[in-house]
Amino acid sequence: MKFIWLMLASALVFSTACGGGNSQTNNTVTGNWTAALSDPSGSPALAFTTSLKQNSGSSTVAVNNLSFTTSTACFPGSSTATGAFVLNGDFNGQTKGSFQMTVQSGTTMSGNLLTLQGTVNNNVVSGSWTLTGATSGCAGSGNFTMNKM
């Protein structure tokens, strides 16, 4: 009888440790982030901080408190940002997936558009960026890294 109880207790512990791992991946991107964008030569191009929040039951991300920490005329205070991601997790709390974020200054017809496309790997997002715009000097591309603070 002790053997049966021991087996049941072991099964319960094992299923608890291994079965519910997806709960650790919920809202993985939710939090404060800092981003560094570099040009193709690896030189710093732009940097910003932001707050991301996964919208419940959705792949969209609310982007709040976006603040460029490098001086840029491309994105004055009236900039807006949106984000989306597709995450996959495993039973060990590891999160991976695709990520996209856009930052728009002004209107879509007369503004500058920064697009980031990358891969989420736990608390780091890395990938490529492009900047297109109507403002002189507001064009470019390169790589970026975002780190969760």
C-alpha positions in Angstrom: 0.0 0.0 0.0 2.9 2.4 0.8 4.2 1.7 -2.7 0.9 2.8 -4.3 0.9 6.0 -2.3 4.5 6.7 -3.2 3.8 6.2 -6.9 0.7 8.5 -6.7 2.7 11.2 -4.9 5.5 10.9 -7.4 3.1 11.2 -10.3 1.5 14.3 -8.8 4.8 16.0 -8.3 6.0 15.1 -11.8 2.8 16.3 -13.5 2.8 19.6 -11.5 6.5 20.2 -12.4 6.1 19.4 -16.1 2.5 19.9 -17.1 1.6 23.5 -16.4 4.6 25.2 -17.8 2.7 27.4 -20.2 1.5 29.6 -17.4 5.1 30.9 -17.1 5.0 32.2 -20.7 1.9 34.3 -20.3 2.6 38.0 -20.6 6.3 37.4 -21.2 6.7 40.6 -23.2 4.8 42.6 -20.6 7.2 45.0 -18.9 9.7 47.8 -19.5 12.2 47.5 -22.4 15.2 49.3 -23.7 16.2 49.2 -27.3 19.4 49.9 -29.2 19.4 50.2 -33.0 22.5 50.2 -35.0 23.2 50.9 -38.7 24.7 48.3 -41.0 28.3 49.2 -39.9 27.3 48.5 -36.3 27.3 52.2 -35.2 24.6 53.4 -32.9 21.6 54.9 -34.8 18.7 55.2 -32.4 17.8 54.2 -28.9 14.5 54.2 -26.9 12.7 52.9 -23.9 9.2 51.7 -23.8 6.6 49.8 -21.8 5.0 46.8 -23.5 1.8 45.0 -22.4 0.4 41.9 -24.0 -3.3 42.4 -24.6 -5.3 39.5 -23.0 -6.1 36.7 -25.4 -4.4 38.4 -28.3 -1.1 38.6 -30.1 -1.2 42.4 -30.0 1.0 44.4 -27.7 0.1 47.8 -26.2 3.1 50.1 -26.6 3.2 52.9 -23.9 5.7 55.5 -22.6 7.8 55.4 -25.8 10.7 57.7 -25.3 13.7 58.1 -27.6 16.9 58.4 -25.6 18.8 59.6 -28.6 18.1 63.0 -30.1 16.1 62.6 -33.3 14.0 65.0 -35.4 12.4 61.9 -37.0 10.2 61.2 -33.9 8.9 64.3 -32.1 6.6 63.9 -29.1 3.5 63.1 -31.2 4.7 59.7 -32.2 2.5 56.6 -31.8 3.6 53.0 -31.7 1.9 49.6 -32.1 3.2 46.1 -31.7 2.4 42.4 -32.3 4.0 39.1 -31.6 3.5 35.4 -31.9 5.0 33.5 -29.0 5.7 29.8 -28.5 6.7 28.3 -25.2 7.8 25.0 -23.8 7.3 23.4 -20.5 10.4 24.9 -19.0 9.2 28.5 -19.2 11.3 29.3 -22.3 9.6 31.7 -24.7 10.5 32.2 -28.3 8.6 33.7 -31.2 8.3 36.5 -33.7 7.9 40.2 -32.8 6.9 43.3 -34.8 6.7 46.9 -33.7 6.0 50.1 -35.7 6.5 53.7 -34.6 4.8 56.4 -36.6 5.4 60.1 -36.4 2.7 62.4 -37.8 0.2 60.9 -40.2 0.8 57.9 -42.4 1.0 60.2 -45.5 3.5 62.8 -44.1 5.2 61.0 -41.3 8.2 58.8 -40.6 7.8 55.1 -40.1 10.1 52.9 -38.0 9.5 49.1 -38.4 11.2 46.5 -36.1 10.9 42.8 -37.0 12.6 40.3 -34.8 12.6 37.2 -32.7 11.7 37.0 -29.0 14.1 34.8 -27.0 12.9 35.0 -23.3 13.8 38.6 -22.2 15.6 39.7 -25.4 14.2 40.7 -28.8 16.6 41.0 -31.7 16.2 41.5 -35.4 16.3 44.2 -38.1 14.8 47.6 -38.4 13.9 50.0 -41.3 13.1 53.7 -41.2 11.3 55.4 -44.0 10.1 58.9 -43.9 9.2 62.3 -45.3 11.7 64.2 -43.1 15.2 64.7 -44.5 17.6 62.3 -42.9 14.9 60.0 -41.7 15.8 56.8 -43.6 17.9 53.9 -42.7 18.1 50.3 -41.7 20.2 47.9 -39.5 19.9 45.6 -36.5 18.4 46.1 -33.1 18.4 44.5 -29.7 15.7 45.1 -27.1 16.2 44.0 -23.5 13.6 43.7 -20.8 14.6 45.7 -17.7 
